[in-house]
Structures are given as structure tokens and as C-alpha cells.
Amino acid sequence: MGKISLNVCEPGSESSSATHEFSQGVFKIGTLPSSHLRLSDVTVSRMHAVIESEGDEFWITDLASAAGTCINGKRTRGRQLLRNGDEIQMGQTRIVVKRL
């Protein structure tokens, strides 16, 4: 089973403000209190995206958010495989993926 670390840098912070590890199931990202990764960025949707694990792979899906989700500067369409070093942009928040 694979594992990833998400290094989060929210607006107003020049360095990583938090690191979250994830290994299986569904990991919800948004501003809702029920999100696994709760962001305070006002440009992020309440339920912005999900990351799902499948074996050793991790996939991200934008949930029709207003601001969209970009991976390495390109807007995602449907599910996208996450690779080591990928940079996710949600609103003004930057998240760097590290495979563990």
C-alpha cells in the first residue's frame, strides 16, 4: 500500500504551513469542517476535490469547484494521477505531493 505526504502552503505563507499524510481510501479537501484537509483559503470551494487511493496509486478529482484544480500549472479534467513532486493549486493554496 502506498502513502503520500501533502505539504500545504496557504495564502500569506511563504513556506509549508502544514503537512498531511494519506495512505488509503478517500481524502476530501475543502473548506468544510468535515474535510480531511480543511483549508481556510476563501477561493477554495467547500468541497473542492478528493484524492483516492488505488493500490500504490493516488488520483485527484476536482468536484466541479468554482476555481478549479491545477496540477503543475494545467487545469485538471476528470481524474488525474498524482506523481511525486506534483504541485496542486486550489484557489490560492499550493499543495506539493511527496510519495513516501
MIVEXNU-822859 format. One record per atom (N, C-alpha, C, O): y, z, x; residue in three letters; atom name. Coordinates in steps of 0.001 Angstrom, whole numbers. Each point is the difference from the previous one (the first is absolute). Last residue first. Layout:
[[Y, Z, X], "ala", "CA"]
...
END
This chain:
[[8651, -263, 5767], "leu", "N"]
[[-555, 1128, 764], "leu", "CA"]
[[-1477, -193, 250], "leu", "C"]
[[-635, 848, 627], "leu", "O"]
[[5339, -4034, -1721], "arg", "N"]
[[-1427, 209, -249], "arg", "CA"]
[[-487, 1117, 899], "arg", "C"]
[[305, 25, 1193], "arg", "O"]
[[4742, -938, -3196], "lys", "N"]
[[-780, 184, 1234], "lys", "CA"]
[[-1452, 250, -407], "lys", "C"]
[[-298, 922, -759], "lys", "O"]
[[5399, -2817, -1425], "val", "N"]
[[-1426, 272, -155], "val", "CA"]
[[-662, 141, 1367], "val", "C"]
[[199, -826, 891], "val", "O"]
[[5044, 1595, -2983], "val", "N"]
[[-796, -678, 1019], "val", "CA"]
[[-1447, 474, -119], "val", "C"]
[[-279, 1196, -72], "val", "O"]
[[4988, -1539, -3166], "ile", "N"]
[[-1256, 705, 225], "ile", "CA"]
[[-797, -799, 1018], "ile", "C"]
[[-243, -1190, -201], "ile", "O"]
[[5601, 1735, -2128], "arg", "N"]
[[-897, -725, 906], "arg", "CA"]
[[-1218, 876, 271], "arg", "C"]
[[131, 1190, 284], "arg", "O"]
[[4089, -1670, -4269], "thr", "N"]
[[-962, 813, 748], "thr", "CA"]
[[-939, -883, 802], "thr", "C"]
[[-520, -1001, -493], "thr", "O"]
[[3971, -257, -2803], "gln", "N"]
[[575, 213, 1330], "gln", "CA"]
[[-921, 840, 895], "gln", "C"]
[[385, 388, 1103], "gln", "O"]
[[-2644, -3062, -4903], "gly", "N"]
[[1406, 365, -133], "gly", "CA"]
[[604, 109, 1390], "gly", "C"]
[[-71, -948, 782], "gly", "O"]
[[-4297, 533, 284], "met", "N"]
[[134, 252, -1435], "met", "CA"]
[[1419, 479, -216], "met", "C"]
[[360, 1090, 445], "met", "O"]
[[-3670, -3422, 3657], "gln", "N"]
[[1362, 298, -439], "gln", "CA"]
[[-20, 130, -1517], "gln", "C"]
[[-379, -933, -708], "gln", "O"]
[[-3276, 1107, 5209], "ile", "N"]
[[196, -149, -1439], "ile", "CA"]
[[1444, 374, -310], "ile", "C"]
[[496, 1021, 475], "ile", "O"]
[[-3429, -2659, 4065], "glu", "N"]
[[1167, 726, -491], "glu", "CA"]
[[204, -347, -1464], "glu", "C"]
[[220, -1156, -361], "glu", "O"]
[[-4641, 1135, 4132], "asp", "N"]
[[771, -626, -1078], "asp", "CA"]
[[1159, 896, -403], "asp", "C"]
[[-118, 1226, -7], "asp", "O"]
[[-3384, -112, 3303], "gly", "N"]
[[1341, -393, 413], "gly", "CA"]
[[824, -687, -1064], "gly", "C"]
[[1182, -263, 220], "gly", "O"]
[[-6389, 105, -790], "asn", "N"]
[[648, 946, 905], "asn", "CA"]
[[1363, -539, 435], "asn", "C"]
[[111, -1146, 435], "asn", "O"]
[[-1780, -680, -5082], "arg", "N"]
[[-520, 3, 1366], "arg", "CA"]
[[772, 1014, 832], "arg", "C"]
[[1106, 405, -360], "arg", "O"]
[[-2259, -1845, -5204], "leu", "N"]
[[839, 699, 968], "leu", "CA"]
[[-695, 28, 1355], "leu", "C"]
[[-1193, 290, 93], "leu", "O"]
[[960, -3765, -4608], "leu", "N"]
[[-734, 813, 958], "leu", "CA"]
[[978, 633, 977], "leu", "C"]
[[887, -678, 519], "leu", "O"]
[[230, -806, -5659], "gln", "N"]
[[161, -411, 1391], "gln", "CA"]
[[-753, 975, 884], "gln", "C"]
[[118, 1214, -162], "gln", "O"]
[[484, -3089, -5431], "arg", "N"]
[[-497, 973, 986], "arg", "CA"]
[[171, -551, 1407], "arg", "C"]
[[-152, -1199, 236], "arg", "O"]
[[3503, -868, -3705], "gly", "N"]
[[-1359, 481, -231], "gly", "CA"]
[[-378, 1062, 1022], "gly", "C"]
[[861, 711, 518], "gly", "O"]
[[3018, -2824, 1198], "arg", "N"]
[[-425, -609, -1258], "arg", "CA"]
[[-1452, 437, -192], "arg", "C"]
[[-863, -338, 809], "arg", "O"]
[[5435, 1944, 2465], "thr", "N"]
[[-1415, -97, -339], "thr", "CA"]
[[-182, -666, -1353], "thr", "C"]
[[848, 105, -887], "thr", "O"]
[[3162, -771, 4730], "arg", "N"]
[[-299, 607, -1298], "arg", "CA"]
[[-1469, -220, -358], "arg", "C"]
[[-532, -1097, 172], "arg", "O"]
[[2464, 1458, 4888], "lys", "N"]
[[-352, -998, -1015], "lys", "CA"]
[[-395, 708, -1290], "lys", "C"]
[[-806, 930, 3], "lys", "O"]
[[1971, 1339, 4228], "gly", "N"]
[[1124, -848, -382], "gly", "CA"]
[[-285, -1043, -1056], "gly", "C"]
[[906, -737, -389], "gly", "O"]
[[-4193, 3990, 1955], "asn", "N"]
[[508, -714, 1179], "asn", "CA"]
[[1064, -1034, -377], "asn", "C"]
[[25, -1109, 535], "asn", "O"]
[[-1668, 2742, -4699], "ile", "N"]
[[-849, 333, 1139], "ile", "CA"]
[[469, -872, 1160], "ile", "C"]
[[-48, -1228, -69], "ile", "O"]
[[2258, 3082, -4964], "cys", "N"]
[[-113, -971, 1083], "cys", "CA"]
[[-932, 548, 1078], "cys", "C"]
[[-1, 1195, 296], "cys", "O"]
[[1299, -501, -5917], "thr", "N"]
[[-582, 578, 1209], "thr", "CA"]
[[-132, -1108, 1027], "thr", "C"]
[[-512, -1077, -305], "thr", "O"]
[[3849, 2045, -4448], "gly", "N"]
[[-1094, -683, 684], "gly", "CA"]
[[-470, 761, 1224], "gly", "C"]
[[576, 1020, 379], "gly", "O"]
[[2879, 15, -3913], "ala", "N"]
[[412, -381, 1356], "ala", "CA"]
[[-1071, -788, 745], "ala", "C"]
[[297, -654, 1000], "ala", "O"]
[[-1143, 2281, -5471], "ala", "N"]
[[1260, -755, -47], "ala", "CA"]
[[387, -523, 1377], "ala", "C"]
[[428, -1148, 122], "ala", "O"]
[[-5663, 1915, -1373], "ser", "N"]
[[1204, 801, 229], "ser", "CA"]
[[1242, -892, 5], "ser", "C"]
[[-79, -1196, 279], "ser", "O"]
[[-4989, 557, -1108], "ala", "N"]
[[1112, -671, -688], "ala", "CA"]
[[1286, 821, 111], "ala", "C"]
[[766, 102, -958], "ala", "O"]
[[-4515, 1349, 3495], "leu", "N"]
[[-223, 172, -1436], "leu", "CA"]
[[1176, -533, -820], "leu", "C"]
[[529, 690, -872], "leu", "O"]
[[-3034, -1731, 5936], "asp", "N"]
[[1260, 353, -636], "asp", "CA"]
[[-234, 33, -1509], "asp", "C"]
[[-650, -889, -550], "asp", "O"]
[[-3078, 1665, 4490], "thr", "N"]
[[387, -813, -1146], "thr", "CA"]
[[1324, 524, -538], "thr", "C"]
[[119, 1185, -312], "thr", "O"]
[[-3709, -909, 4996], "ile", "N"]
[[1170, 464, -738], "ile", "CA"]
[[305, -987, -1116], "ile", "C"]
[[-128, -1212, 173], "ile", "O"]
[[-4423, 2833, 3079], "trp", "N"]
[[747, -1043, -674], "trp", "CA"]
[[1177, 616, -737], "trp", "C"]
[[-131, 1078, -580], "trp", "O"]
[[-3881, -106, 4720], "phe", "N"]
[[994, 576, -892], "phe", "CA"]
[[880, -1128, -528], "phe", "C"]
[[468, -849, 758], "phe", "O"]
[[-5801, 1636, 1721], "glu", "N"]
[[1240, -746, -229], "glu", "CA"]
[[905, 739, -993], "glu", "C"]
[[-465, 738, -868], "glu", "O"]
[[-4141, 371, 2297], "asp", "N"]
[[927, 269, 1101], "asp", "CA"]
[[1338, -710, -169], "asp", "C"]
[[846, 52, 892], "asp", "O"]
[[-3501, 710, -5226], "gly", "N"]
[[-708, 97, 1276], "gly", "CA"]
[[972, 401, 1090], "gly", "C"]
[[637, 1049, -96], "gly", "O"]
[[2065, -1725, -3487], "glu", "N"]
[[-1266, -687, -276], "glu", "CA"]
[[-753, -43, 1315], "glu", "C"]
[[275, -849, 847], "glu", "O"]
[[4455, 3348, -3290], "ser", "N"]
[[-952, -181, 1092], "ser", "CA"]
[[-1240, -707, -526], "ser", "C"]
[[-461, 245, -1115], "ser", "O"]
[[5936, -218, -448], "glu", "N"]
[[-1392, 254, -352], "glu", "CA"]
[[-881, -229, 1212], "glu", "C"]
[[233, -915, 790], "glu", "O"]
[[5258, 1822, -2489], "ile", "N"]
[[-868, -401, 1105], "ile", "CA"]
[[-1406, 402, -402], "ile", "C"]
[[-232, 1131, -427], "ile", "O"]
[[5015, -2234, -2554], "val", "N"]
[[-1201, 784, 290], "val", "CA"]
[[-679, -568, 1231], "val", "C"]
[[45, -1203, 256], "val", "O"]
[[5345, 1369, -2664], "ala", "N"]
[[-1144, -728, 561], "ala", "CA"]
[[-1195, 933, 130], "ala", "C"]
[[138, 1221, -76], "ala", "O"]
[[3997, -32, -2426], "his", "N"]
[[382, -1216, 732], "his", "CA"]
[[-1202, -832, 452], "his", "C"]
[[-40, -1211, -218], "his", "O"]
[[1841, 4918, -3414], "met", "N"]
[[-1351, -287, 491], "met", "CA"]
[[95, -1372, 656], "met", "C"]
[[-171, -1029, -654], "met", "O"]
[[4264, 2660, -321], "arg", "N"]
[[-735, 1241, -290], "arg", "CA"]
[[-1453, -119, 432], "arg", "C"]
[[-528, 919, 627], "arg", "O"]
[[3960, -3978, 2054], "ser", "N"]
[[-380, 201, -1402], "ser", "CA"]
[[-812, 1284, -175], "ser", "C"]
[[-551, 551, 953], "ser", "O"]
[[4432, -1516, 2852], "val", "N"]
[[-1449, -80, -186], "val", "CA"]
[[-312, 310, -1460], "val", "C"]
[[593, 906, -587], "val", "O"]
[[3779, -541, 2493], "thr", "N"]
[[-322, -1419, -182], "thr", "CA"]
[[-1508, -236, -141], "thr", "C"]
[[-438, -1138, -165], "thr", "O"]
[[2466, 5474, 1073], "val", "N"]
[[347, -416, -1369], "val", "CA"]
[[-294, -1477, -264], "val", "C"]
[[2, -426, -1155], "val", "O"]
[[-2421, 4084, 4581], "asp", "N"]
[[832, -1210, 52], "asp", "CA"]
[[263, -501, -1427], "asp", "C"]
[[-942, -336, -716], "asp", "O"]
[[-2032, 3978, 2222], "ser", "N"]
[[1265, 364, -648], "ser", "CA"]
[[995, -1166, -21], "ser", "C"]
[[1110, 147, -512], "ser", "O"]
[[-6871, 323, 481], "leu", "N"]
[[1180, -386, 761], "leu", "CA"]
[[1262, 380, -774], "leu", "C"]
[[3, -17, -1231], "leu", "O"]
[[-5618, 1323, 1518], "arg", "N"]
[[1212, 23, -816], "arg", "CA"]
[[1211, -265, 889], "arg", "C"]
[[251, 723, 964], "arg", "O"]
[[-5760, -1392, -992], "leu", "N"]
[[1115, -75, 946], "leu", "CA"]
[[1264, -136, -829], "leu", "C"]
[[331, -1084, -480], "leu", "O"]
[[-3928, 1760, -2062], "his", "N"]
[[-580, 606, 1202], "his", "CA"]
[[1033, 22, 1126], "his", "C"]
[[101, 969, 753], "his", "O"]
[[1393, -826, -5978], "ser", "N"]
[[-332, -927, 1094], "ser", "CA"]
[[-622, 762, 1164], "ser", "C"]
[[414, 1117, 310], "ser", "O"]
[[1495, 829, -4432], "ser", "N"]
[[-1453, -182, 65], "ser", "CA"]
[[-440, -980, 1098], "ser", "C"]
[[-1199, -187, 203], "ser", "O"]
[[5867, 1123, -1271], "pro", "N"]
[[-621, 1182, 601], "pro", "CA"]
[[-1525, -137, 143], "pro", "C"]
[[-596, 637, 869], "pro", "O"]
[[3772, -5038, -798], "leu", "N"]
[[-537, 965, -955], "leu", "CA"]
[[-614, 1202, 722], "leu", "C"]
[[-578, -154, 1076], "leu", "O"]
[[2377, -3915, 1013], "thr", "N"]
[[887, 1154, -104], "thr", "CA"]
[[-493, 1048, -1000], "thr", "C"]
[[575, 1085, -81], "thr", "O"]
[[-3842, -4449, 3087], "gly", "N"]
[[1138, -171, -895], "gly", "CA"]
[[856, 1249, -23], "gly", "C"]
[[-134, 873, 859], "gly", "O"]
[[-5222, -2773, 467], "ile", "N"]
[[1290, 175, 675], "ile", "CA"]
[[1122, -269, -998], "ile", "C"]
[[-2, -1025, -681], "ile", "O"]
[[-5799, 2240, 990], "lys", "N"]
[[1166, -479, -751], "lys", "CA"]
[[1295, 335, 737], "lys", "C"]
[[162, 1100, 527], "lys", "O"]
[[-5622, -1911, 545], "phe", "N"]
[[1128, 782, 496], "phe", "CA"]
[[1248, -576, -642], "phe", "C"]
[[402, -1117, 326], "phe", "O"]
[[-6187, 1102, -917], "val", "N"]
[[1272, -634, -334], "val", "CA"]
[[1123, 959, 380], "val", "C"]
[[-50, 1186, -328], "val", "O"]
[[-4971, -1253, 2724], "gly", "N"]
[[491, 12, -1365], "gly", "CA"]
[[1289, -773, -174], "gly", "C"]
[[230, -1016, 656], "gly", "O"]
[[-1348, 3170, 4196], "gln", "N"]
[[-798, -650, -1029], "gln", "CA"]
[[644, 87, -1365], "gln", "C"]
[[922, 785, -225], "gln", "O"]
[[1136, 639, 4568], "ser", "N"]
[[-1306, -524, 411], "ser", "CA"]
[[-780, -691, -1106], "ser", "C"]
[[-797, -887, 303], "ser", "O"]
[[5976, 2836, 1886], "phe", "N"]
[[-690, -467, -1195], "phe", "CA"]
[[-1326, -601, 421], "phe", "C"]
[[-58, -761, 966], "phe", "O"]
[[4847, 3817, 813], "glu", "N"]
[[-1294, -624, 296], "glu", "CA"]
[[-725, -276, -1304], "glu", "C"]
[[119, 745, -973], "glu", "O"]
[[5333, -106, 2650], "his", "N"]
[[-1018, 283, -1008], "his", "CA"]
[[-1276, -728, 385], "his", "C"]
[[36, -1183, 336], "his", "O"]
[[5180, 2914, 1691], "thr", "N"]
[[-1214, -764, 247], "thr", "CA"]
[[-1046, 446, -1021], "thr", "C"]
[[-200, 1196, -212], "thr", "O"]
[[6031, -1158, 855], "ala", "N"]
[[-1257, 604, -430], "ala", "CA"]
[[-1160, -924, 349], "ala", "C"]
[[155, -1219, 72], "ala", "O"]
[[4354, 296, 1240], "ser", "N"]
[[284, 1264, -663], "ser", "CA"]
[[-1256, 706, -478], "ser", "C"]
[[36, 1197, -286], "ser", "O"]
[[1541, -4889, 4372], "ser", "N"]
[[-998, 303, -1015], "ser", "CA"]
[[277, 1368, -608], "ser", "C"]
[[108, 993, 720], "ser", "O"]
[[4193, -3124, 1317], "ser", "N"]
[[-1370, 128, 479], "ser", "CA"]
[[-920, 317, -1169], "ser", "C"]
[[454, 225, -1122], "ser", "O"]
[[4185, -846, 432], "glu", "N"]
[[-272, -1020, 1016], "glu", "CA"]
[[-1426, 55, 509], "glu", "C"]
[[-509, -991, 523], "glu", "O"]
[[3017, 2244, -5398], "ser", "N"]
[[-776, 591, 1078], "ser", "CA"]
[[-349, -1092, 1002], "ser", "C"]
[[-554, -1032, -380], "ser", "O"]
[[2886, 191, -3715], "gly", "N"]
[[760, 1085, 611], "gly", "CA"]
[[-734, 694, 1127], "gly", "C"]
[[534, 920, 618], "gly", "O"]
[[-3548, -3416, -4209], "pro", "N"]
[[1414, -280, 307], "pro", "CA"]
[[712, 1229, 552], "pro", "C"]
[[-221, 1121, -457], "pro", "O"]
[[-5009, -1077, 1280], "glu", "N"]
[[834, -223, -1184], "glu", "CA"]
[[1450, -238, 412], "glu", "C"]
[[376, 295, 1134], "glu", "O"]
[[-5484, -672, 1091], "cys", "N"]
[[1394, 182, 398], "cys", "CA"]
[[869, -364, -1205], "cys", "C"]
[[156, -1175, -332], "cys", "O"]
[[-5757, 2348, 1661], "val", "N"]
[[1056, -317, -963], "val", "CA"]
[[1376, 295, 573], "val", "C"]
[[239, 1077, 547], "val", "O"]
[[-5691, -2143, 791], "asn", "N"]
[[1188, 648, 560], "asn", "CA"]
[[1207, -476, -795], "asn", "C"]
[[353, -1179, 37], "asn", "O"]
[[-5927, 1471, -772], "leu", "N"]
[[1224, -668, -453], "leu", "CA"]
[[1183, 798, 523], "leu", "C"]
[[209, 1142, -408], "leu", "O"]
[[-5787, -1920, 1624], "ser", "N"]
[[1142, 908, 7], "ser", "CA"]
[[1208, -822, -414], "ser", "C"]
[[186, -1123, 469], "ser", "O"]
[[-5877, 526, -1274], "ile", "N"]
[[1294, -465, 473], "ile", "CA"]
[[1013, 1140, -61], "ile", "C"]
[[-157, 973, -737], "ile", "O"]
[[-5640, -2187, 799], "lys", "N"]
[[1084, 941, -275], "lys", "CA"]
[[1292, -600, 532], "lys", "C"]
[[1, -634, 1054], "lys", "O"]
[[-5676, -730, -2455], "gly", "N"]
[[1224, -94, 781], "gly", "CA"]
[[1033, 1027, -424], "gly", "C"]
[[-153, 685, -1012], "gly", "O"]
[[-5461, -736, 889], "met", "N"]
[[1182, 0, -846], "met", "CA"]
[[1238, 0, 886], "met", "C"]
[[96, 803, 928], "met", "O"]
END
